[in-house]
């Protein structure tokens, strides 16, 4: 069946494979089910003329009719003679009730049965396209043929009555779109247009517009009627075309007209190279001009003939308001690359318009990118898009790659980007994009949907959107991008570095789509060397932590000073076996110390105890041996027995200059838990140094107790990074205490905590 919608006719009205029929014969007509003369299956229904004249029969009521909807009827016919002048007629009678009721009128299609052959011939399959009138609930179908001699007969089989497969939003009626009944929706200045037997689009029907050229040159096929349009609105048109005898160029063109049908402004057109005998989708997207009085347009589809008598075919014609995403700041042509290739700048690659069939992309075309070399290719849309300072924008794109060997795993990586420009159109701030989203898959096609949010900085007036793709595998020969949007949106995440607290705060606002794979979340810090560390949550770590679809706040007090880090957020099932959405941030600078003579002493689990101290001298390390020597009787040399050498130990001396810092440092030591020492790069401690603190000595720096200053000497041993979550926050302020409902008065605060350290650590 070449129609995509269900047949409303049961078997005894359509294909007769039950060796029965329910048609009601008219005058001069005998009906019989016949085997051996069939189009589909085994049986067909024969109309035999009792005397010279016409035959006809009518179906019972066909229910399930929707008022206003278009319907298509097809009655394949077989003749046993080729009597000239025979005419077939299909008539639909509409009713306002499922049974009984009143007739609302008829829709009729007449087709002269031409040709010199008998049997089932496609060009005599009668077609009818009609809209059900207001109030219609049922219909009947009457089929008749005139000009028969006595005992002459015709057969029908594979009869269809169903909703026309109208594409959503298409301005064209079904007959203009598919030419199932006739070609009255189109015209040409020279050459001949007929309804030909062509199926270019499965599900749209059995017929297409067929043009035979009268001479060489442009064959200007165009819509017969003007189409109303609105200035400033974007429109898209498509058609399937076919050139059975030659490869040639087809042009698709919008021409804009005013209310008096005068062409105004310039026409917009796109050229397509259509191979011989290859069904090809052609299309165009353009915005109706403003300020020139445009109220209507026509679509021209123009194959270029090289001689007379050349055949060109057109089907599945569409015209609609471009279905852009609501509030998209990109045009539909930029969003979907439909019928026109916007201006893109490529670094390490070339762009082209590519016809693609995909369930995850919009329309029929996509942006194709072919890398020049392996590695990263960047594509930037040339248009400057106006922006507002302080507003957050989100760019999203569907990006997919093609591999020439579906059996081999290849790694492909993608990301989007936003670059900022000043009022003069000069680059103001180049994006520090999110990390590449890399996937390893063995498949010829693989797609990812990637997003990024950025907030417009002071001084920027425009932005440009773009994307980057990366693969070092030569099996990835090309990339495609589609569904590109630019919307105002909330930030997916924010990163803030606080030098005063030695903390990077990650706030994740992004909420993935609901699903079992999003029930838990794991968050890692990644450093420049590729090492990762699980982030601490309050009371636990962000390692398969339960997720409640709310904002996530991560306070990272352990980012190595002066380094560059980024964060990976992975949603998954409770076991981590099923991966869901993921968020990879941009890189961010970790905190620094203004005075490099100081170092941080931090409690990994109680950040309120973190404090800075002055290093009095560089660290000297000792590593104890884990070995022994044994003298063996009769041997000159002893036997050496050893194990892995012990870790580093040292004695560190630090200076503290004010009472508050001294008390805080003392509280950190009270906990007895491992500590983190951080210094600026190049000051004797590389990266993070986690230590176990042994015996401690403290002495005043001055003989006069009224002068502040203490020297602490600590025995330390290097340990691995401790597990565990966070208790409290170094970011708590007096306002947090003041605004807390737990402490209406100072007395309530004093009753809850014995010391100020307890306030800091417990909140």
Protein Blocks (a to p, Z undefined) as FASTA:
>chain_A
ZZfbdcfbdfklmnopnopafbdcdehiacdddehiafbhjbccddddfbgcdddddddd
dehiaehiacddddddddfbfcehiacdddddddfbfbgcjdebdcddddddedjbecjd
fklmccddddddehiabdcdddddehiaehiacddehiacddddddehiabafklmnomm
bmmlbccfedcdddddddfbghiajbdcddddfbecddddddfbdcdddehiacdddddd
ddfkbccddddddddddfkopaehjdddddddddehiacdddddddddehkopabdcddd
ddddfbehiacddehiacddddbdehiabdfklmnogoiacddddehiaddddddddfkb
ghjbdcddddfbgcjdddddfbdcdddehiacddddddddddfblkbccddddddddddd
dfkopafbdcddddddddddddfbdcddddddddddehiabdcdddddddfbfklmbdcd
ehiacdddddfbdcdddfknopacdddfbdcdedfklmbccdddddfkopacddddehia
cehiacehiacddddfkbcghiacddddddddfkomaccdddddddddddddfblkbccd
ddfklmmlgccdddfbdcdddddddddddddehiabdcdddddddddddddddddfbfkl
mmmmmmmmmnopacdddddehihpacjadddddddddddfbfblkbgcdddddddddddd
dedddedjfkbcfklmmmpmklmbfklmmmmpmbfklmmmnZZ
